[in-house]
């Protein structure tokens, strides 16, 4: 067990069986949360994710671009990190948003294709809402504390969200593989 007392993904509770007659819900419309991990700057500074591995600082010029609209590409090192994360076997998508919640970079299979833009907008919007709500709760518990990492596991996906003052990184994983 980790120091914070949270269960590891292998120890997570099994998902409740679906009842007959109920249509499956869209991801993030009503997530069936099985596991949530919250790391903050004060409570778990040593267990917070390595900033070089999970987030990257983009130059101001790259915040104006969005690959889905064919604008200016990000620096090669940022693009290679995003590509490397999105090619991991369990990762279904990677989203980077600015402080206003505008998607500036995205990659991954779940965000491609005919429904990719709709899925991208839905995940970005919901991730921003979750970060805002949980961040306010963390700040309410301790005045000088802030949210550093949020992990949410549903039946279909696992979201790893790393908010910073300028950018938010969202990684969508498949927890069943």
N, C-alpha and C positions, 0 to 999 in steps of 0.2 A: 504494500500500500504506500501511496505517496504521503508526504508529510502533511498535506492539507486534509487528509482523511477521505478524499473523494474516491469513488470506485474507478478502477481502470476500465477501459473499454471491454476487456475480456470478462470483467466481473459485473458488467452492466446487467440490469434486470432484463429478462426477455420481453419483447413487445407483446402487448395484449392481442389475443386472436381477434380477427375481424369478425363482426357479427354478420349473419346473412341479411341480405337485402339492403345493406348500407353501401352506397357507392363509395369508392375510395376518394379521399379528399385530396385537393391539390397540395403540393408541398408548400409549407409556410402559411397556408390559409388558416389552419388550426393545427399547429405542430403537436404531435404526441411526444412530449419531451420525456426522454428516459434518463438523460444524463446531462448535467450542466456543470461546467467548471468555470470558476471566476478567479482570476488572478489579479491582484492589485499591487500597486507600487509599494505600499507599506506592509501589507500582510504577507506577501510572498515575493520579495525582491529576487531571491536566488532561484526561484522556480519559474520566473517569467521567461518567455521565449527569447532566444537569442535574436536581437534585432537585425543582425546581418542575414540570418537565415529566413526570417519570416516577414520582414518588411524592408523596404528600401526607400531612401529619400530621393524623390524625383526632382530634377531641376525645374524652376518655374516655367521654362519654355515648354516642357512636356505636359504641363497641366492643361494646355489648350488643346491637346490632341486626343483623339479617340479612334482606335483602329477600326471600329465598326463603321465610321464615317469617312475613312480614308484620309486622315490628316497627317500631320508631321509625326514621324515615328519617334519613340523614346530612344535614349542612348542604348547602344548594343548590350552593355552589361545588365541593364534593367530588363531589356527584352529577353536576354538569355536566362535570367533568374525566373522570370514569369513562365517562360517556355519550359524550363526544367521542372518547376513546380507542377505545371499542368500535365506533364508527361508521366508523372508518378502513377503507378498502377491503380491506386484507389482514388485519385483526384479526378473529379468530374468537371470542375471549373475553378477559375481564379478570377477574382474581381478586385480592382483597386479603384477606390473612390476618393475624391478630394474632400475637404472639410465641409463642403456644402452638399455632399451626397451625390455629386455628379460622377458617373463612371468615366474614368480616364484611360483605363486599360482593362481588357478581359481576355481570357483564353480558356480553352477546354471544350470538350465534346458537348456537354449539356447546354452550353451557351452558343452553339453553332446551329446551323440548319434553319428551316423555315420558322420554327418557334423560338429560336435562340434569343432574339431581341426581346420578346415578351418575357421569357424566363429570366433574362438578364435584368430587366427593369424590376421584375417582381422580387428577385433575390436582393438586389441592391436596396430597394425601398424597405423591405422587411428587415434587412440587416441593420440599416440605419436606425429604424425605429427601436430595435432591440438594444443596440448600443446606447441610444439615448436613454431608454427606460432603465436599463441596468446600471448605466453610468450615474444617473441621478440617484438611484438607490444606494450605490456604493458611496457616493459623496455624502448622502444623508446619514450613513452609519458613522463615518469618520470625516470630519470637515476637510482634512488635508490629504485624503485618499482619492485615488482615481482608478478607473477600470483600465486594465492593461491587456487582458486576454479573456475571451468568452468562447466557450465550447458548448454547442448544443447538438444533441443527438436525437434524431427522430427515427421513425421506422425506415424511412427511405434514404435519408442523408445525414451527414454530420457536418455542421458548420463550424469552422475555426475562424474566429474574428479577432483581428488585432487592430484596435483603434489607436491612432496617435493624434497629435494636435493638427497635423496637416493632411494626413491620409488615413484611410482604413483599408486593411487587407482582409478579404473574405475568401476562404478556401472551402469549396464544397467537395466533400468526400463521400464515397460509398462505404458505409460501415460493415456491410455484409461480406466484403471481399478481403 
